[in-house]
């Protein structure tokens, strides 16, 4: 076995930590434009972090299993991630009235931080 479930959980936790830092940095950068932009960046980045956490809990929560249930958990995790992400971003724009540009900028920065976190070897 090349990669264990525990290693996947550790990697997901490391990626989420990088995403939280990226969210805070983008919110800090958006603070010069106003508190509304910083709040929008926090909601945008936080929605990606929350969606990633939900996805990891679903996809990696079952432990070692046969191929079909493991693949089903993986697909369910991806679907849950996109549902949470779209719902949180929609809630931020529609219900809270936040500006969408900092939300999308934070979401893009957080996804880039995830790629960096997954590429860095320990």
N, CA, C and O of each residue as an XYZ file, in Angstrom:
488
protein
N       0.849     -1.166      0.000
C       0.000      0.000      0.000
C       0.895      1.230      0.000
O       1.767      1.371      0.858
N       0.682      2.110     -0.952
C       1.515      3.279     -1.109
C       1.155      4.393     -0.124
O       2.041      5.079      0.384
N      -0.117      4.573      0.144
C      -0.560      5.682      0.974
C      -1.665      5.188      1.906
O      -2.643      4.594      1.451
N      -1.513      5.427      3.183
C      -2.510      4.955      4.138
C      -3.592      6.012      4.352
O      -3.435      7.169      3.964
N      -4.683      5.596      4.972
C      -5.773      6.518      5.289
C      -5.288      7.550      6.298
O      -5.657      8.721      6.218
N      -4.463      7.120      7.245
C      -3.933      8.057      8.244
C      -3.074      9.129      7.581
O      -3.122     10.295      7.974
N      -2.292      8.740      6.578
C      -1.482      9.726      5.862
C      -2.377     10.703      5.102
O      -2.068     11.892      5.023
N      -3.465     10.220      4.554
C      -4.422     11.094      3.883
C      -5.069     12.071      4.844
O      -5.288     13.233      4.500
N      -5.376     11.607      6.048
C      -5.954     12.506      7.056
C      -4.951     13.576      7.476
O      -5.313     14.743      7.632
N      -3.694     13.182      7.658
C      -2.660     14.160      8.020
C      -2.472     15.188      6.910
O      -2.329     16.382      7.174
N      -2.475     14.721      5.682
C      -2.307     15.622      4.545
C      -3.498     16.582      4.432
O      -3.312     17.761      4.130
N      -4.698     16.096      4.667
C      -5.881     16.959      4.629
C      -5.821     17.994      5.746
O      -6.172     19.154      5.532
N      -5.386     17.594      6.922
C      -5.245     18.541      8.028
C      -4.213     19.612      7.738
O      -4.419     20.780      8.068
N      -3.097     19.224      7.120
C      -2.062     20.184      6.759
C      -2.593     21.154      5.702
O      -2.320     22.352      5.776
N      -3.339     20.659      4.733
C      -3.901     21.530      3.698
C      -4.894     22.518      4.292
O      -4.929     23.680      3.887
N      -5.696     22.073      5.244
C      -6.670     22.960      5.873
C      -5.952     24.045      6.676
O      -6.397     25.192      6.694
N      -4.856     23.699      7.335
C      -4.095     24.701      8.079
C      -3.531     25.771      7.138
O      -3.579     26.959      7.458
N      -3.004     25.364      5.997
C      -2.505     26.321      5.007
C      -3.646     27.189      4.483
O      -3.464     28.381      4.237
N      -4.812     26.592      4.314
C      -5.954     27.344      3.810
C      -6.417     28.407      4.801
O      -6.802     29.506      4.404
N      -6.381     28.083      6.070
C      -6.774     29.061      7.098
C      -5.815     30.247      7.075
O      -6.247     31.397      7.151
N      -4.526     29.972      6.970
C      -3.541     31.052      6.912
C      -3.763     31.912      5.668
O      -3.703     33.139      5.748
N      -4.018     31.285      4.523
C      -4.269     32.045      3.292
C      -5.528     32.896      3.414
O      -5.561     34.023      2.921
N      -6.558     32.372      4.063
C      -7.789     33.138      4.268
C      -7.522     34.380      5.098
O      -7.994     35.467      4.765
N      -6.773     34.225      6.169
C      -6.472     35.370      7.027
C      -5.604     36.404      6.314
O      -5.792     37.605      6.506
N      -4.659     35.949      5.496
C      -3.816     36.884      4.755
C      -4.613     37.674      3.720
O      -4.403     38.877      3.565
N      -5.513     37.017      3.019
C      -6.340     37.728      2.028
C      -7.288     38.697      2.734
O      -7.501     39.810      2.253
N      -7.850     38.292      3.856
C      -8.735     39.196      4.607
C      -7.954     40.405      5.113
O      -8.468     41.524      5.104
N      -6.736     40.190      5.546
C      -5.893     41.295      5.999
C      -5.568     42.232      4.837
O      -5.564     43.452      5.006
N      -5.297     41.668      3.661
C      -5.021     42.493      2.488
C      -6.262     43.271      2.037
O      -6.145     44.390      1.537
N      -7.431     42.689      2.210
C      -8.674     43.355      1.808
C      -9.134     44.397      2.818
O     -10.054     45.166      2.542
N      -8.515     44.426      3.958
C      -8.926     45.365      5.005
C      -8.693     46.812      4.583
O      -9.376     47.707      5.081
N      -7.750     47.065      3.680
C      -7.509     48.435      3.227
C      -8.703     48.987      2.464
O      -8.900     50.201      2.420
N      -9.499     48.116      1.866
C     -10.670     48.540      1.105
C     -11.892     48.746      2.014
O     -12.844     49.429      1.635
N     -11.857     48.157      3.203
C     -12.961     48.328      4.144
C     -13.278     47.035      4.872
O     -12.844     45.955      4.471
N     -14.033     47.162      5.937
C     -14.388     45.996      6.733
C     -15.307     45.043      5.980
O     -15.266     43.833      6.199
N     -16.134     45.588      5.095
C     -17.021     44.735      4.295
C     -16.250     43.818      3.369
O     -16.608     42.654      3.189
N     -15.190     44.349      2.782
C     -14.366     43.519      1.897
C     -13.618     42.465      2.693
O     -13.494     41.324      2.250
N     -13.119     42.837      3.863
C     -12.418     41.861      4.699
C     -13.373     40.764      5.158
O     -13.006     39.589      5.183
N     -14.591     41.142      5.519
C     -15.584     40.140      5.923
C     -15.935     39.225      4.747
O     -16.113     38.020      4.924
N     -16.032     39.801      3.554
C     -16.322     38.990      2.378
C     -15.184     38.012      2.094
O     -15.427     36.868      1.709
N     -13.946     38.461      2.282
C     -12.805     37.569      2.085
C     -12.816     36.449      3.122
O     -12.498     35.303      2.804
N     -13.179     36.777      4.353
C     -13.269     35.734      5.384
C     -14.359     34.718      5.043
O     -14.168     33.518      5.238
N     -15.485     35.186      4.543
C     -16.565     34.268      4.173
C     -16.155     33.419      2.976
O     -16.422     32.217      2.951
N     -15.507     34.030      1.978
C     -15.089     33.286      0.796
C     -14.051     32.224      1.119
O     -14.175     31.073      0.701
N     -13.028     32.619      1.864
C     -12.004     31.645      2.242
C     -12.519     30.620      3.227
O     -12.191     29.437      3.138
N     -13.330     31.080      4.171
C     -13.893     30.162      5.157
C     -14.818     29.132      4.547
O     -14.898     28.001      5.026
N     -15.520     29.517      3.489
C     -16.407     28.547      2.834
C     -15.602     27.442      2.152
O     -16.018     26.284      2.150
N     -14.451     27.794      1.573
C     -13.606     26.769      0.947
C     -13.006     25.856      2.014
O     -12.925     24.642      1.830
N     -12.585     26.455      3.133
C     -12.026     25.656      4.225
C     -13.089     24.711      4.785
O     -12.819     23.529      4.997
N     -14.287     25.225      5.022
C     -15.371     24.386      5.543
C     -15.726     23.272      4.562
O     -15.930     22.127      4.967
N     -15.800     23.602      3.286
C     -16.127     22.598      2.269
C     -15.047     21.519      2.203
O     -15.361     20.338      2.058
N     -13.783     21.916      2.309
C     -12.699     20.939      2.306
C     -12.725     20.042      3.522
O     -12.447     18.847      3.428
N     -13.061     20.623      4.675
C     -13.144     19.827      5.897
C     -14.277     18.803      5.798
O     -14.100     17.639      6.159
N     -15.435     19.238      5.309
C     -16.573     18.325      5.151
C     -16.215     17.200      4.178
O     -16.526     16.034      4.419
N     -15.564     17.564      3.085
C     -15.170     16.565      2.095
C     -14.200     15.548      2.684
O     -14.341     14.347      2.457
N     -13.224     16.025      3.435
C     -12.250     15.111      4.044
C     -12.908     14.192      5.065
O     -12.566     13.013      5.146
N     -13.845     14.716      5.840
C     -14.543     13.884      6.834
C     -15.341     12.768      6.157
O     -15.376     11.636      6.640
N     -15.974     13.098      5.041
C     -16.772     12.082      4.348
C     -15.868     11.092      3.621
O     -16.044      9.880      3.750
N     -14.899     11.604      2.856
C     -14.082     10.741      2.010
C     -13.130      9.860      2.816
O     -12.879      8.716      2.438
N     -12.603     10.377      3.912
C     -11.603      9.633      4.680
C     -12.156      9.080      5.992
O     -11.397      8.563      6.811
N     -13.458      9.180      6.198
C     -14.039      8.775      7.470
C     -14.292      7.286      7.623
O     -14.476      6.818      8.747
N     -14.308      6.538      6.555
C     -14.687      5.135      6.644
C     -13.563      4.159      6.884
O     -13.810      2.969      7.077
N     -12.331      4.635      6.877
C     -11.211      3.730      7.066
C     -10.946      2.910      5.812
O     -11.358      3.280      4.713
N     -10.259      1.804      5.992
C      -9.913      0.932      4.867
C     -11.131      0.086      4.520
O     -11.745     -0.528      5.393
N     -11.471      0.063      3.233
C     -12.659     -0.661      2.792
C     -12.423     -1.172      1.377
O     -11.364     -0.942      0.793
N     -13.394     -1.850      0.843
C     -13.312     -2.339     -0.538
C     -13.353     -1.150     -1.509
O     -13.606     -0.013     -1.110
N     -13.103     -1.435     -2.764
C     -12.965     -0.371     -3.757
C     -14.268      0.404     -3.981
O     -14.246      1.632     -4.051
N     -15.382     -0.287     -4.091
C     -16.646      0.389     -4.409
C     -17.101      1.309     -3.267
O     -17.446      2.459     -3.537
N     -17.117      0.860     -2.013
C     -17.488      1.800     -0.946
C     -16.498      2.954     -0.790
O     -16.903      4.077     -0.487
N     -15.211      2.691     -0.992
C     -14.218      3.756     -0.889
C     -14.420      4.796     -1.989
O     -14.327      5.997     -1.736
N     -14.691      4.340     -3.192
C     -14.953      5.258     -4.297
C     -16.253      6.021     -4.070
O     -16.342      7.205     -4.393
N     -17.257      5.353     -3.520
C     -18.526      6.023     -3.227
C     -18.328      7.128     -2.191
O     -18.906      8.207     -2.317
N     -17.509      6.860     -1.159
C     -17.216      7.897     -0.166
C     -16.466      9.066     -0.797
O     -16.725     10.223     -0.468
N     -15.551      8.769     -1.688
C     -14.787      9.817     -2.360
C     -15.698     10.699     -3.209
O     -15.595     11.925     -3.166
N     -16.579     10.083     -3.973
C     -17.520     10.843     -4.806
C     -18.490     11.636     -3.932
O     -18.799     12.788     -4.238
N     -18.971     11.030     -2.849
C     -19.868     11.743     -1.939
C     -19.156     12.934     -1.299
O     -19.764     13.985     -1.097
N     -17.877     12.775     -0.981
C     -17.111     13.884     -0.413
C     -16.965     15.040     -1.387
O     -17.086     16.200     -0.995
N     -16.705     14.733     -2.662
C     -16.577     15.782     -3.669
C     -17.916     16.488     -3.877
O     -17.957     17.715     -3.972
N     -19.005     15.731     -3.950
C     -20.327     16.341     -4.105
C     -20.681     17.219     -2.907
O     -21.213     18.317     -3.073
N     -20.386     16.738     -1.711
C     -20.656     17.536     -0.513
C     -19.815     18.803     -0.506
O     -20.288     19.863     -0.098
N     -18.564     18.696     -0.959
C     -17.693     19.873     -1.001
C     -18.289     20.955     -1.898
O     -18.334     22.123     -1.513
N     -18.742     20.577     -3.080
C     -19.285     21.566     -3.991
C     -20.619     22.124     -3.494
O     -20.897     23.311     -3.670
N     -21.436     21.287     -2.881
C     -22.710     21.784     -2.335
C     -22.479     22.787     -1.209
O     -23.125     23.834     -1.165
N     -21.558     22.469     -0.301
C     -21.255     23.394      0.801
C     -20.661     24.683      0.259
O     -21.017     25.769      0.716
N     -19.764     24.577     -0.706
C     -19.115     25.765     -1.261
C     -20.116     26.681     -1.955
O     -20.126     27.887     -1.706
N     -20.946     26.131     -2.810
C     -21.938     26.947     -3.515
C     -22.944     27.548     -2.533
O     -23.321     28.712     -2.668
N     -23.378     26.766     -1.552
C     -24.338     27.282     -0.571
C     -23.730     28.406      0.256
O     -24.390     29.418      0.493
N     -22.493     28.252      0.699
C     -21.870     29.279      1.536
C     -21.587     30.553      0.747
O     -21.798     31.653      1.257
N     -21.116     30.420     -0.481
C     -20.865     31.608     -1.288
C     -22.177     32.312     -1.659
O     -22.245     33.541     -1.660
N     -23.194     31.546     -1.966
C     -24.504     32.138     -2.266
C     -25.077     32.837     -1.048
O     -25.648     33.922     -1.159
N     -24.927     32.224      0.101
C     -25.397     32.843      1.339
C     -24.671     34.158      1.594
O     -25.289     35.135      2.018
N     -23.379     34.191      1.342
C     -22.615     35.414      1.550
C     -23.053     36.540      0.631
O     -23.149     37.693      1.053
N     -23.318     36.210     -0.623
C     -23.693     37.250     -1.586
C     -25.154     37.650     -1.426
O     -25.472     38.838     -1.373
N     -26.039     36.670     -1.349
C     -27.475     36.967     -1.356
C     -27.973     37.397      0.026
O     -28.580     38.460      0.162
N     -27.725     36.594      1.030
C     -28.295     36.880      2.347
C     -27.525     37.960      3.103
O     -28.128     38.820      3.745
N     -26.189     37.915      3.028
C     -25.394     38.878      3.789
C     -25.071     40.135      2.989
O     -24.661     41.145      3.561
N     -25.251     40.081      1.690
C     -25.007     41.248      0.851
C     -23.542     41.619      0.719
O     -23.216     42.794      0.549
N     -22.659     40.642      0.793
C     -21.225     40.904      0.692
C     -20.805     41.030     -0.759
O     -21.449     40.493     -1.660
N     -19.726     41.742     -0.966
C     -19.201     41.949     -2.316
C     -18.586     40.642     -2.821
O     -17.805     40.022     -2.099
N     -18.915     40.207     -4.037
C     -18.427     38.905     -4.509
C     -16.954     38.880     -4.896
O     -16.340     37.814     -4.857
N     -16.363     40.016     -5.270
C     -14.972     40.005     -5.723
C     -13.993     39.543     -4.640
O     -13.169     38.672     -4.921
N     -14.040     40.076     -3.425
C     -13.116     39.555     -2.404
C     -13.422     38.112     -2.001
O     -12.523     37.374     -1.599
N     -14.677     37.716     -2.106
C     -15.011     36.325     -1.807
C     -14.344     35.393     -2.805
O     -13.769     34.375     -2.421
N     -14.417     35.735     -4.076
C     -13.804     34.897     -5.101
C     -12.282     34.966     -5.038
O     -11.608     33.965     -5.279
N     -11.738     36.130     -4.718
C     -10.287     36.253     -4.590
C      -9.775     35.388     -3.444
O      -8.753     34.715     -3.571
N     -10.486     35.413     -2.336
C     -10.086     34.577     -1.196
C     -10.239     33.100     -1.528
O      -9.389     32.293     -1.152
N     -11.300     32.739     -2.219
C     -11.500     31.335     -2.593
C     -10.377     30.861     -3.515
O      -9.878     29.745     -3.367
N      -9.980     31.712     -4.468
C      -8.893     31.341     -5.371
C      -7.567     31.233     -4.623
O      -6.786     30.315     -4.877
N      -7.308     32.157     -3.708
C      -6.061     32.107     -2.927
C      -6.021     30.877     -2.031
O      -4.970     30.258     -1.868
N      -7.146     30.527     -1.459
C      -7.200     29.362     -0.579
C      -6.998     28.071     -1.376
O      -6.328     27.151     -0.905
N      -7.562     27.998     -2.557
C      -7.353     26.818     -3.394
C      -5.898     26.730     -3.860
O      -5.349     25.634     -3.974
N      -5.273     27.879     -4.128
C      -3.846     27.874     -4.476
C      -3.006     27.419     -3.283
O      -2.034     26.683     -3.449
N      -3.380     27.857     -2.087
C      -2.666     27.417     -0.880
C      -2.821     25.918     -0.674
O      -1.897     25.262     -0.194
N      -3.971     25.370     -1.028
C      -4.171     23.925     -0.932
C      -3.226     23.200     -1.877
O      -2.645     22.179     -1.509
N      -3.068     23.711     -3.079
C      -2.163     23.081     -4.036
C      -0.722     23.120     -3.526
O       0.015     22.143     -3.660
N      -0.328     24.242     -2.946
C       1.033     24.350     -2.394
C       1.206     23.385     -1.226
O       2.227     22.706     -1.116
N       0.211     23.331     -0.366
C       0.303     22.443      0.809
C       0.404     20.977      0.398
O       1.120     20.199      1.030
N      -0.306     20.603     -0.652
C      -0.256     19.220     -1.101
C       1.039     18.903     -1.868
O       1.446     17.744     -1.940
N       1.681     19.926     -2.436
C       2.907     19.721     -3.194
C       4.139     19.673     -2.299
O       5.143     19.057     -2.657
N       4.070     20.318     -1.139
C       5.219     20.375     -0.235
C       5.361     19.034      0.476
O       4.412     18.527      1.074
N       6.541     18.483      0.401
C       6.830     17.201      1.084
C       7.396     17.498      2.451
O       8.143     18.458      2.638
N       7.029     16.656      3.413
C       7.591     16.802      4.766
C       8.728     15.859      4.927
O       9.348     15.814      5.990
